[in-house]
Protein backbone atom coordinates (compact mmCIF):
# COMPACT_ATOMS: atom_id res chain seq x y z
CA UNK A 1 0.00 0.00 0.00
CA UNK A 2 1.26 3.50 -0.84
CA UNK A 3 0.08 6.33 1.39
CA UNK A 4 1.08 9.97 0.98
CA UNK A 5 0.61 12.47 3.79
CA UNK A 6 0.35 16.00 2.46
CA UNK A 7 -1.04 19.45 3.16
CA UNK A 8 -1.08 22.85 1.53
CA UNK A 9 0.13 24.33 4.82
CA UNK A 10 2.87 23.45 7.27
CA UNK A 11 2.48 22.80 11.00
CA UNK A 12 -0.54 20.50 10.72
CA UNK A 13 1.09 17.25 11.89
CA UNK A 14 2.23 15.82 8.58
CA UNK A 15 5.49 14.30 9.80
CA UNK A 16 3.99 13.17 13.11
CA UNK A 17 1.25 11.39 11.17
CA UNK A 18 3.72 9.82 8.74
CA UNK A 19 5.96 8.54 11.57
CA UNK A 20 3.13 7.04 13.62
CA UNK A 21 1.27 5.47 10.71
CA UNK A 22 4.55 3.97 9.47
CA UNK A 23 4.98 2.42 12.93
CA UNK A 24 1.46 0.98 12.72
CA UNK A 25 2.00 -0.43 9.21
CA UNK A 26 5.38 -1.87 10.21
CA UNK A 27 3.50 -4.01 12.74
CA UNK A 28 1.67 -5.54 9.74
CA UNK A 29 4.47 -5.81 7.15
CA UNK A 30 7.82 -4.23 6.19
CA UNK A 31 7.31 -0.48 5.83
CA UNK A 32 9.37 2.29 4.26
CA UNK A 33 8.85 5.96 5.10
CA UNK A 34 10.07 8.26 2.34
CA UNK A 35 10.97 11.74 3.54
CA UNK A 36 10.16 13.98 0.56
CA UNK A 37 10.07 17.16 2.65
CA UNK A 38 12.87 19.67 2.13
CA UNK A 39 13.07 20.09 5.92
CA UNK A 40 13.92 16.36 6.20
CA UNK A 41 11.98 16.18 9.47
CA UNK A 42 11.37 12.42 9.31
CA UNK A 43 15.06 11.77 8.63
CA UNK A 44 16.04 13.96 11.59
CA UNK A 45 13.49 12.12 13.78
CA UNK A 46 15.00 8.78 12.70
CA UNK A 47 18.68 9.64 13.17
CA UNK A 48 18.76 7.97 16.62
CA UNK A 49 17.92 4.72 14.77
CA UNK A 50 15.18 3.79 17.25
CA UNK A 51 12.17 3.76 14.92
CA UNK A 52 10.78 0.32 14.03
CA UNK A 53 10.72 1.02 10.27
CA UNK A 54 13.14 2.29 7.63
CA UNK A 55 13.29 5.99 6.69
CA UNK A 56 14.89 7.12 3.42
CA UNK A 57 15.25 10.36 1.54
CA UNK A 58 13.30 10.76 -1.68
CA UNK A 59 16.55 10.54 -3.66
CA UNK A 60 17.63 7.38 -1.84
CA UNK A 61 14.32 5.55 -2.00
CA UNK A 62 13.94 4.19 -5.59
CA UNK A 63 16.19 1.17 -5.06
CA UNK A 64 14.50 0.38 -1.73
CA UNK A 65 10.84 0.50 -2.70
CA UNK A 66 10.59 -3.06 -4.03
CA UNK A 67 11.81 -4.43 -0.66
CA UNK A 68 8.81 -3.08 1.29
CA UNK A 69 5.12 -3.97 1.41
CA UNK A 70 3.98 -0.54 2.60
CA UNK A 71 5.32 2.83 1.51
CA UNK A 72 4.45 6.05 3.32
CA UNK A 73 5.49 9.42 1.93
CA UNK A 74 5.97 12.48 4.10
CA UNK A 75 5.65 15.23 1.51
CA UNK A 76 6.78 18.81 1.55
CA UNK A 77 4.29 21.38 2.73
CA UNK A 78 2.56 23.46 0.07
CA UNK A 79 3.04 21.18 -2.95
CA UNK A 80 2.29 22.71 -6.33
CA UNK A 81 -1.04 21.57 -7.86
CA UNK A 82 0.84 19.33 -10.34
CA UNK A 83 2.79 17.69 -7.49
CA UNK A 84 -0.42 17.16 -5.53
CA UNK A 85 -1.99 15.54 -8.59
CA UNK A 86 1.04 13.25 -9.09
CA UNK A 87 0.95 12.25 -5.42
CA UNK A 88 -2.76 11.53 -5.53
CA UNK A 89 -2.58 9.45 -8.67
CA UNK A 90 0.50 7.51 -7.46
CA UNK A 91 -0.92 6.68 -4.04
CA UNK A 92 -3.54 4.25 -2.79
CA UNK A 93 -4.55 6.86 -0.22
CA UNK A 94 -3.77 10.52 0.32
CA UNK A 95 -4.07 11.73 3.93
CA UNK A 96 -4.65 15.44 4.54
CA UNK A 97 -3.90 16.33 8.17
CA UNK A 98 -5.44 19.56 9.47
CA UNK A 99 -5.70 21.25 12.83
CA UNK A 100 -8.98 22.77 14.07
CA UNK A 101 -7.52 26.21 13.31
CA UNK A 102 -9.72 28.13 10.87
CA UNK A 103 -6.83 28.91 8.49
CA UNK A 104 -5.78 25.24 8.37
CA UNK A 105 -9.36 24.13 7.72
CA UNK A 106 -9.68 26.66 4.91
CA UNK A 107 -6.45 25.41 3.33
CA UNK A 108 -7.68 21.82 3.62
CA UNK A 109 -10.89 22.72 1.79
CA UNK A 110 -8.75 24.25 -0.99
CA UNK A 111 -6.72 21.03 -1.23
CA UNK A 112 -9.92 18.99 -1.48
CA UNK A 113 -11.13 21.27 -4.27
CA UNK A 114 -7.95 20.40 -6.19
CA UNK A 115 -8.30 16.67 -5.49
CA UNK A 116 -12.03 16.13 -6.09
CA UNK A 117 -11.92 16.31 -9.92
CA UNK A 118 -9.13 13.70 -9.94
CA UNK A 119 -11.43 11.06 -8.42
CA UNK A 120 -8.67 9.75 -6.14
CA UNK A 121 -8.84 8.21 -2.68
CA UNK A 122 -8.18 10.81 0.01
CA UNK A 123 -9.21 11.39 3.60
CA UNK A 124 -8.90 14.27 6.08
CA UNK A 125 -7.33 13.69 9.52
CA UNK A 126 -8.10 16.15 12.29
CA UNK A 127 -4.91 16.68 14.34
CA UNK A 128 -3.74 18.69 17.36
CA UNK A 129 -7.21 18.67 18.88
CA UNK A 130 -7.35 20.13 22.38
CA UNK A 131 -9.89 18.00 24.27
CA UNK A 132 -10.44 20.84 26.77
CA UNK A 133 -11.98 23.11 24.13
CA UNK A 134 -14.84 22.80 21.66
CA UNK A 135 -12.63 23.65 18.66
CA UNK A 136 -12.23 19.99 17.70
CA UNK A 137 -15.97 19.35 17.75
CA UNK A 138 -16.62 22.51 15.77
CA UNK A 139 -13.94 21.62 13.22
CA UNK A 140 -15.35 18.09 12.82
CA UNK A 141 -18.84 19.52 12.31
CA UNK A 142 -17.48 21.95 9.70
CA UNK A 143 -15.69 19.15 7.81
CA UNK A 144 -18.73 16.85 7.99
CA UNK A 145 -21.03 19.61 6.72
CA UNK A 146 -18.60 20.19 3.86
CA UNK A 147 -19.02 16.45 3.13
CA UNK A 148 -15.29 15.78 3.21
CA UNK A 149 -14.11 12.20 3.69
CA UNK A 150 -12.92 12.21 7.28
CA UNK A 151 -11.25 9.75 9.65
CA UNK A 152 -13.43 8.85 12.64
CA UNK A 153 -10.48 9.32 14.99
CA UNK A 154 -9.07 12.72 15.96
CA UNK A 155 -5.46 13.11 17.06
CA UNK A 156 -5.21 15.02 20.36
CA UNK A 157 -2.71 17.74 21.15
CA UNK A 158 -0.40 16.06 23.69
CA UNK A 159 3.07 16.89 24.99
CA UNK A 160 4.29 13.39 24.05
CA UNK A 161 3.91 14.25 20.35
CA UNK A 162 6.11 17.32 20.80
CA UNK A 163 8.82 15.54 22.81
CA UNK A 164 9.07 12.12 21.15
CA UNK A 165 11.11 13.41 18.15
CA UNK A 166 13.92 14.64 20.41
CA UNK A 167 14.40 11.05 21.58
CA UNK A 168 13.97 9.58 18.09
CA UNK A 169 10.98 7.44 19.10
CA UNK A 170 7.25 7.24 18.49
CA UNK A 171 4.93 8.25 21.32
CA UNK A 172 4.44 4.54 21.98
CA UNK A 173 8.02 4.44 23.27
CA UNK A 174 8.06 7.83 24.98
CA UNK A 175 7.93 7.86 28.81
CA UNK A 176 4.82 9.92 29.43
CA UNK A 177 1.62 8.98 31.28
CA UNK A 178 -0.50 9.94 28.26
CA UNK A 179 1.72 8.26 25.66
CA UNK A 180 -0.56 5.21 25.50
CA UNK A 181 -3.52 7.44 24.69
CA UNK A 182 -1.49 9.20 22.00
CA UNK A 183 -0.42 5.89 20.41
CA UNK A 184 -3.95 4.46 20.62
CA UNK A 185 -5.24 7.31 18.45
CA UNK A 186 -2.79 6.66 15.61
CA UNK A 187 -3.35 2.92 15.96
CA UNK A 188 -7.09 3.59 15.53
CA UNK A 189 -6.39 5.64 12.39
CA UNK A 190 -4.22 2.80 11.07
CA UNK A 191 -7.04 0.33 11.68
CA UNK A 192 -9.43 2.58 9.75
CA UNK A 193 -7.04 2.28 6.81
CA UNK A 194 -6.09 -1.37 7.19
CA UNK A 195 -7.60 -3.45 10.04
N, C-alpha and C positions, 0 to 999 in steps of 0.2 A: 504494500500500500504506500502511496506517495501522498504526503500531506504537507501543504505549504501554509505557514503562518505569516500573515501580512496585514498591513494597515497603512492608510494614507497619512498617518500621524504617528510620531514617536511617543514613547512614554505610556503605552497602553498595555504593556505586559506581554509583548511579542516573544522576547527571548525567554522569559519565565515560563510561558506556555510551551514553547518549543522544548525546553529542557525537561519539564515535568511530563509532557506527553511522550517524549522519547524514552523516559524512564519507564513509563507504563507499557509502551509497546515493546521495549526490551524484555519485559517479563513474559511476553508472548513469543517473540522470535527476535533474531539478530536485527538490531536497529542502528541506522546511521543518521546522525544529525549533521546537516550541511549548513554551515554558517555562511550565508550569502550577504550578510550585513557588513557594510564598510567599517562599522565600529568594532566588529569581530567580538561581540559580547559573549557569544556562546563559547568561542575558543578561549577567551580569557577565563570564563567560568570553569572550563574543563582543564586548565593548565595544571591543577593539583593532581590530576589523573585519578580522581575518586568517583567519577560518574560511571554508572553501570553500562554505558553505551559508548560508541565511538563518535567523536566529533571531528569533522574535517572542514577545511576551507572550501569554498566553491571551486577554486582552481585545482585543489588536490583531490576532489571527489570523483571525477569520472572513472578512474580505474578501480575505485572501491565499490561503486554502486551495485555491481552484479553479485557482490559477496553478502548483501544484506536483504532481508525480507521486507523490512519497513524503512522508508526514507522520509525524514522530516526535514523541512527547509525553513530556516529562520531567515526571512528576507530582510532587505533594507527597508527602512521606513520611507514612505512617500515614493513608491515605485511609479514610474511613468505609466500611462494607460496601456501602452504596448507591452510593457513588462508584466503588468497585472494580467493582461490577457494571456500572455505566454504561460505564466504561472498557473492560471486557472485551467487552461487547456491541458497542461502537462501534469496536473495533479488529480488524484482521486477525490480529494477534498481540500478546499481552501478554508482556513479558519481566520476569521476577522475578530481579533480581540478589541474590546472597547471598554473604557471606564464609564461610570455613570455621568461623567462631566458632560455638560451640554455641547461643548465644542467637539469632544471626541465622538459623541453620538451623531452630530451633524456630519462629521467627516466619514463616519461609518455608513451613513445613508448615501453619501456621495459615492463611496466605493461600491455599494450594492447597485446603484444606478448604472455604474460602469459594467458590473458583472451580469446583471439580469439578462441583457440581450444575448449573452454568450451561451446561455442555457447550460451552465456548469454547476457542479455541486459545491455549495459554500454554506457556511453556518457562522453566526455571530456568537461570540463568547463574551459575556459580561464579566469584567475583571475589576479588581481593586474596589470591591463593594464593601462599604463600611456598614456592618450589621447594626450599628447604633443609630443610624440615620435612615430616613425613608428614601434617600436618593436611589438606592438599588431597586427598590420596588417601583419607583416612578420611572426609572430608566427601562426596566423590564416591560412595564405597561406601554411605554412609548414605542419600544421595539415590536411588541406584539401587535399594537394598533397599526404600525407600519407594515405588518404582515411579513416581517423578516424571519427567515429560518434561524432559530435561536436554540442554543443548548439549554437544557432544563436546569443545569447546574450553574450557579454563579461562583466566581472565585473571590473569596473575601480578601480584604486588605489586612494582612498580618505581618508582624515584624519578622517572622521566620522567612518570608519571601524576600525581604530586604537584606537579611544577614547571611542567608545560605550561600550566595555567590562568593562571599569573602573566604569561605572555607572550602569552596569547590565542590559542594554537595547539593543534593536536592533537599527540599524541606523534610522529606522522609528521614533523612540522616542528620538533621540539624537538632541540637539539644535545646528544645524549647517546649514548654508544656502544650502549646497549641499546634505543634508541628504535625501531629497526627491528624488534626482537623484539616490543616492546609493540604496534606497529602491526599486525604480522603476526597477532597473536592476535585483534584486533578484525576484521581483514579476514577471517579464517577464520570467525568468528561470522557476519559478514555473508554469506559464501558459503553457510553452512548455511541461512540464511534465503532468500537469493535468489542463486543461482550467477551 
